[in-house]
Amino acid sequence: MRKKDLHDKFIEELHKRNSKRAELINQVSDILKLEKESVYRRMAGKVNFSIREMGILAKILNISLDSLLYQEEDIQWLPFILETPLKFHSIDALCDMIDLNFKQIEEINHDEPGTSGNVYHSLPLEFFVHSPLIMKFMFFKWGYYFVQSDEYNNFSQWKLPPRLSAISEKYNDIYNFQHVFYIWDSSLIWALSKEISNFYKTHIISEQEKEDIKNELKLILSQLEKTLNGTRTPSIPFPPETDFLVSSINVGFSSSYFFSGNRHLALFQTNFSFSMIQDSEDNFNKIKEWINSLCHISTLLSRSGRIERRLFFNTQYRIIDEVLK
């Protein structure tokens, strides 16, 4: 049996984008501006796509040629966008990103409750969306880092934009999952506490604001522990099946997957790199399996892990007190 080459694999990948052959040929014809007969011959393998044509299709249809080239090797290849710390004109750029993610997640679990797996190196939005000071601080620091504006030199005077204030209501509308698990980076609370400390030391937040933020962060942890104990119902209800884990090592990135039925979305993000997998089911499954595998190097704190849970939260309180003393 002849071994499949890159061109064969590329045609297979095209078929995965649209199972209806006639529609796929029309789509490729429109993209490449070729006659349908020419596209048919290429799809049938009678004529090869040129390198230029493969490049155009790969870009528009979100196909990773690297992943096809190394498909038979024990290596995971996924496309990444490397983001540099450019200055945005306003925080609207962040609002747009959040709105886009909300829209995609809402579409995934619109018909029936979905499933989600998450690993986070920064505090997840759903854990602080009802905590006013932490909510303000998390978005203020984003603006401070990435928006070129003097308004981010004074925490006291800065007001949370209405688009961000409305997030809590939107979350209640889209948070429709049956099973979710969270893996927190082991250094998440330390890193956040360090950021709060740095903003205080540079006189961007006052001593009183530092203490208020510190106390609210402790309250978030206390409420989370009670939720995991089953003694508290959170403002945003957790799904019926929720697992909470903490990584045994510093992972340094955030990644999530969401799926329901035949809809799926996977995200991978560090501070300066980003990848979104939406069209490729194969690449989505790679991310999904990879996130699931991180459970093996993490400690489960929900369900029966009462002693581990108490030790973990006691440690987090000590970290907060030591960094923000």
C-alpha atoms as one frame of an Amber mdcrd trajectory, in Angstrom:
protein
   0.000   0.000   0.000   1.406   3.366  -1.028   2.411   5.612   1.822   0.436
   8.845   1.898   2.422  11.960   1.115   1.753  15.538   2.255  -0.542  16.211
  -0.711  -2.714  13.174   0.072  -2.991  14.212   3.711  -3.828  17.773   2.698
  -6.735  16.588   0.526  -7.991  14.431   3.416  -7.846  17.480   5.670  -9.832
  19.511   3.138 -12.567  16.883   3.156 -12.770  17.171   6.952 -13.623  20.861
   6.541 -16.772  19.995   4.595 -18.105  16.474   4.163 -20.309  17.532   1.225
 -18.074  17.233  -1.826 -19.967  19.690  -4.037 -19.955  22.383  -1.363 -16.258
  21.839  -0.682 -15.361  22.156  -4.372 -17.393  25.372  -4.569 -15.634  26.723
  -1.485 -12.129  25.894  -2.762 -13.040  27.268  -6.197 -14.092  30.578  -4.631
 -10.983  30.825  -2.458  -8.491  30.033  -5.224 -10.528  31.689  -7.994 -10.260
  28.549 -10.129 -12.782  26.793 -12.344 -14.648  24.003 -10.562 -13.302  21.456
 -13.043  -9.731  22.431 -12.123 -10.530  22.081  -8.431 -12.178  18.705  -9.048
  -9.027  17.366 -10.721  -6.952  18.532  -7.760  -9.346  17.006  -5.232  -9.302
  13.746  -7.190  -5.495  13.677  -7.091  -5.124  13.908 -10.854  -3.361  17.276
 -10.547  -1.453  18.496  -7.501  -2.242  21.708  -5.666   0.652  24.118  -6.055
   2.587  25.224  -2.977   0.968  28.648  -3.295  -2.529  27.141  -3.487  -1.921
  24.916  -0.471  -0.632  27.920   1.451  -3.712  30.025   0.655  -6.119  27.232
   1.604  -4.167  26.363   4.758  -4.323  29.954   5.963  -8.013  30.539   5.242
  -9.223  27.112   6.407  -6.902  27.000   9.436  -4.950  23.906   8.378  -1.524
  23.343   9.900   0.783  21.975   7.209   3.368  21.214   9.905   0.926  18.954
  11.710   0.303  17.047   8.447   4.005  16.820   7.632   4.850  15.288  11.019
   1.602  13.385  11.451   3.231   9.969  11.748   5.865  11.081  14.260   5.368
  11.216  18.007   5.256  15.018  17.986   2.316  17.382  18.482   2.314  20.250
  15.976  -0.162  23.100  16.418  -0.277  26.646  14.936   0.554  29.543  17.268
   0.227  33.298  17.063   3.185  34.950  18.785   1.960  38.177  20.309   4.360
  40.971  21.191   3.506  43.370  24.039   2.150  46.040  21.711   0.266  49.035
  23.066  -3.473  49.045  22.420  -5.415  52.289  22.051  -7.982  51.291  24.664
  -9.243  48.398  26.733 -11.900  47.809  24.040  -9.480  45.282  22.487  -9.802
  43.108  25.602 -13.588  43.581  25.666 -13.766  42.425  22.034 -11.751  39.280
  22.826 -13.984  38.430  25.784 -17.160  39.012  23.745 -15.851  36.738  20.978
 -15.029  33.947  23.438 -18.434  34.297  25.092 -20.196  34.067  21.751 -18.282
  30.937  20.735 -18.823  29.204  24.076 -22.523  30.078  24.054 -22.894  28.530
  20.594 -21.179  25.329  21.737 -23.503  24.552  24.643 -26.639  26.227  23.282
 -28.548  22.997  22.602 -27.359  20.852  25.500 -24.952  21.228  28.445 -21.362
  20.825  27.298 -18.065  19.684  28.763 -15.017  21.790  29.521 -11.465  21.186
  30.718  -9.235  24.039  31.868  -5.720  24.695  33.105  -4.981  28.227  34.314
  -1.851  30.160  35.213  -3.881  33.265  36.152  -7.085  33.616  38.132 -10.029
  32.354  35.998 -12.702  34.929  35.245 -15.568  32.947  36.753 -13.795  32.875
  40.132 -13.619  36.659  40.538 -16.465  38.021  38.407 -18.517  38.756  41.554
 -15.590  40.216  43.525 -15.548  43.978  42.744 -11.982  44.873  43.770 -10.293
  41.821  42.270 -12.401  42.289  39.144 -11.220  45.879  38.904  -7.591  44.972
  39.608  -7.428  42.130  37.061  -8.590  44.384  34.224  -6.708  47.447  35.450
  -3.392  45.596  35.352  -4.144  44.400  31.814  -4.709  48.019  30.817  -1.551
  49.088  32.639   0.558  46.529  30.752  -0.942  46.881  27.271  -2.801  50.211
  26.895  -0.813  53.365  26.287  -2.788  55.741  28.495  -2.142  57.777  31.647
  -5.462  56.604  33.091  -3.701  53.416  34.216  -1.327  55.267  36.523  -3.905
  55.617  39.290  -6.002  52.681  40.450  -8.270  54.816  42.651  -9.440  57.071
  39.830  -9.893  54.350  37.209 -13.435  53.068  36.647 -14.361  49.667  35.278
 -15.851  50.165  31.756 -19.553  49.248  31.389 -18.717  46.456  28.913 -16.645
  44.732  31.597 -19.158  45.445  34.363 -21.776  43.539  32.345 -19.685  40.352
  32.224 -21.278  38.779  35.300 -24.718  38.824  33.684 -23.369  37.349  30.454
 -21.646  34.564  32.357 -24.918  33.390  33.855 -26.319  33.062  30.323 -23.488
  31.006  28.834 -22.412  28.921  31.824 -24.333  25.825  30.818 -21.985  22.871
  31.337 -22.598  19.370  32.626 -18.989  18.531  33.486 -16.029  20.872  34.061
 -12.613  20.483  35.602 -10.109  23.160  36.576  -6.382  22.741  37.027  -4.773
  25.704  38.797  -1.100  26.402  38.299   0.628  25.786  41.640   2.079  29.317
  41.562  -1.149  31.125  40.566  -1.855  32.811  43.924   1.819  33.648  44.489
   2.083  35.320  41.068  -1.106  37.348  41.587  -0.017  38.405  45.086   3.338
  39.489  43.671   1.602  41.645  41.055  -0.544  43.315  43.722   2.603  43.955
  45.768   4.422  45.484  42.788   1.538  47.864  42.058   1.581  48.921  45.711
   5.351  49.442  45.785   5.161  51.668  42.692   2.399  53.761  44.375  -0.234
  52.862  41.786  -2.470  51.424  44.491  -2.611  52.753  48.046  -1.877  50.805
  51.205  -5.587  50.659  52.043  -6.395  49.398  48.539  -3.685  46.774  48.882
  -5.238  45.558  52.136  -8.748  45.570  50.674  -7.633  43.608  47.577  -5.713
  41.196  49.808  -8.798  40.552  51.966 -11.018  40.062  48.927  -8.542  37.559
  47.469  -8.657  35.623  50.741 -12.445  35.740  50.617 -12.419  34.245  47.109
 -10.299  31.354  48.382 -12.505  30.883  51.445 -15.651  30.801  49.312 -14.023
  28.370  46.890 -13.090  26.002  49.707 -16.645  26.110  51.075 -17.990  25.448
  47.588 -15.731  22.429  47.239 -16.838  21.267  50.708 -20.440  21.473  49.584
 -21.317  24.095  52.247 -21.815  27.030  49.855 -23.623  27.656  46.581 -21.574
  30.112  44.468 -23.080  33.133  42.655 -22.301  31.404  39.364 -23.439  27.810
  39.972 -20.817  25.180  39.345 -21.834  22.447  36.890 -23.265  19.243  38.382
 -19.906  17.524  37.865 -17.001  19.817  38.804 -13.461  18.790  39.651 -10.845
  21.152  41.051  -7.155  20.238  40.837  -3.820  21.946  41.491  -0.750  21.187
  39.379   2.277  19.675  41.072   4.594  21.909  39.036   4.492  25.424  37.577
   2.850  25.086  34.159   3.038  28.772  33.112   0.153  28.812  30.604  -3.628
  28.713  30.306  -5.513  26.329  28.048  -9.166  25.316  27.764 -11.398  23.138
  25.660 -15.171  23.264  25.258 -17.373  20.838  23.360 -20.945  19.682  23.017
 -22.143  17.342  20.285 -20.198  18.209  17.127 -19.263  21.724  18.280 -15.850
  22.316  19.788 -13.323  24.999  20.666  -9.828  24.822  22.161  -7.662  27.690
  23.369  -4.010  27.885  24.385  -2.425  31.018  25.793   0.681  32.271  27.524
   1.295  35.954  28.186   2.577  36.455  24.628   1.410  33.521  22.523  -2.044
  32.405  21.523  -3.714  29.595  19.610  -7.383  28.927  18.862  -8.510  25.576
  17.455 -12.039  25.638  16.096 -12.191  24.105  12.621  -9.874  21.116  12.990
 -11.352  18.232  14.979  -8.016  16.401  14.996  -6.151  19.356  16.498  -8.982
  19.954  18.955  -8.692  16.363  20.151  -4.933  16.778  20.578  -5.465  19.774
  22.862  -8.263  17.963  24.711  -6.184  14.847  25.351  -3.179  16.970  26.335
  -5.171  19.001  28.911  -6.692  15.794  30.265  -3.204  14.309  30.657  -2.240
  17.222  32.947  -4.605  15.752  35.542  -1.955  13.040  36.083   0.514  15.613
  37.463  -2.123  17.408  39.560  -3.741  16.869  42.946  -7.536  16.519  43.129
  -8.941  18.819  45.840 -12.649  18.369  45.190 -14.821  15.437  46.248 -12.997
  13.363  48.882  -9.683  15.250  49.055 -10.539  17.019  52.341  -7.102  16.903
  54.011  -5.259  17.907  50.828  -7.796  20.679  50.307  -7.297  22.133  53.810
  -3.512  22.031  53.466  -3.659  23.714  50.075  -5.829  26.625  51.189  -3.825
  27.161  54.375  -0.713  27.419  52.215  -2.366  29.954  49.900  -3.367  32.160
  52.851   0.227  32.108  54.116   1.544  33.057  50.661  -0.843  36.030  50.496
   0.146  37.210  53.988   3.879  36.841  53.320   3.887  38.595  49.918   1.413
  41.328  50.912   2.599  42.014  54.451
